[in-house]
């Protein structure tokens, strides 16, 4: 290949990578804007247990014929706050198992579904919806365009590497020795690293095996490396994402490392088993033997690690640490059977999420009290946390509501309800907060609410909910008694022509927003004080 051709291939590969990253960014943005309560809850329920998550991941990969797309989408879901990091583990483990369906498809019928051929029409549809649609249709168009660009980028990468095959001739490596198998594994890893498609490499290996260019041992070692290389795309997808997304990508990498190590150790006995003339396995076609091997070691890795999802998640948390741990990540998919043990972590998660909402509220009000604590995501991520807490509390049942645990559960549910409403006020009504900041007539009420918001973080850090309840009740009462006279003055100004109707309407809506926000703060603190007894 000439230097000109090599340069052209390199440029095409870089262009493909750029398309992939752009598609990922658009897909994540579209998911954040498109995801409503129903989608969040659907994802949460499908990933409620590690097993259901693994089944979902395997089925999705089998349908899409791309573990890369499922893994990258999972990282995007986590980054968007749609699912938690522990819930993502089953999805990425199942995606590895589902990726073997392509090998079976090639081995059985010798064809491959080319999803990239459908991406240009999908890109056109997405662009049309984004440009011509409004609201949900425009957000759907952005998501479809991002999904199409992601696949087009991967296809461009693959075409840039066309003709290079497996980069080096695998026939030079001896699969009968450990060194040769390790070299073949590295070759498969580099191939997938460059092409960003383990499925393409597996298909090429099956074709070469059927043509006699490879023996079974060489093909198996290559496939191990290709499976391991598929985790690099998730690492790229997690660049610049939040803590949970980086943890998901790390979990996928570590899972692939474990399954690759198992496969590498089991390859020699597997080859000896197939070589035994007295066993039925010796009659297997090489393509079936290769696909069976790939499916087998992925299923074995899933069987070993899926029951250990909890300890595995703990290991990833220790490996990828954060300056601010999220209490909601410690909620089990299924609460402990004892209500008192189940309610404690839910109260901790509500306290932390409430504290972050207070920080966002302070920002909307124009607080100047120093930098806000670090947050991996914004209001979208907080909505995801509230949804996960809701699903967790929904699974807790008590025999008698009059019992201490029953009363505590009721207060936590009331607190969660007001947290959801406060989140709506902050997310859907930013114009009201802007009016509060700029309208001189509202300066007094703004300062009253700002005083409470500035004091709450320190109070919550020490779990003094009773003090928070008293302070929020005092602020809510002051705002409540000030609302009616203030509304009357605004109406008078509109009637006398001193204030335009449009600006008067903005002021009235801002007053209503202040009153609602103060009431939600009061109710959250009151119910949390009764739920925690602090």
Secondary structure, DSSP 8 states (H G I E B T S, - for coil): --HHHHHHHHHHHHHHHHHHHHHHHHHHHHHHHH--HHHHHHHHHHTSSHHHHHHHHHHHHHHHT-HHHHHHHHHHHHHTTSS-HHHHHHHHHHHHHHTHHHHHHHHHHS----GGGGHHHHHHHHHHHHHH--THHHHHHHHHHHHHHHHHHHHHHHHHTTT-TTSS-GGGS-TTSHHHHHHHHHHHHHHHHHHS-HHHHHHHHHHHHHHTSS-HHHHHHHHHHHHHHTHHHHHHHTTT--HHHHHHHHHHHHHHHHHHHHHHHHHHHHHHHHH-TTSGGGGS-HHHHHHHHHHHHHHHHHHHHHTTHHHHHHHHHHHS--SS--GGGGS-SS--SSHHHHHHHHHHHHHHHHHHHHHHHHHHHT--SS-----SS-HHHHHHHHHHHHHHHHT---S-TTSHHHHHHHHHHHHHHHHHHHHHHHHH-HHHHHHHHH-GGGHHHHHHHHHHHHHHHHHHHTT-HHHHHHHHHHHHHHHHHHHHHHHHHHHHHHHTTSS-HHHHHHHHHHHHHHHHHHHHHHHHHHHHHHHHT-
